[in-house]
C-alpha cells in the first residue's frame, strides 16, 4: 500500500462526519460555516500542496 493511499484512508471522513458533510450547504444557508473538511468538494490540503505534510495540516 502506498503512503498516499494510507494517508487517504487515515484522514478520510468517518461515518460520524458524513452527516456534517451532507448538511454543509444547509448550515451555510443558515449563516453557519463548518470546517473546510466538511465541504462536499473537500480534498486534503496536503494532496493539493506537496510542500505541506499531513502531520502539519489543520485537518
Secondary structure, DSSP 8 states (H G I E B T S, - for coil): --HHHHHHHHHS--HHHHHHHHTHHHHHHTT----GGGSTT---HHHH-TTS-TTTS--
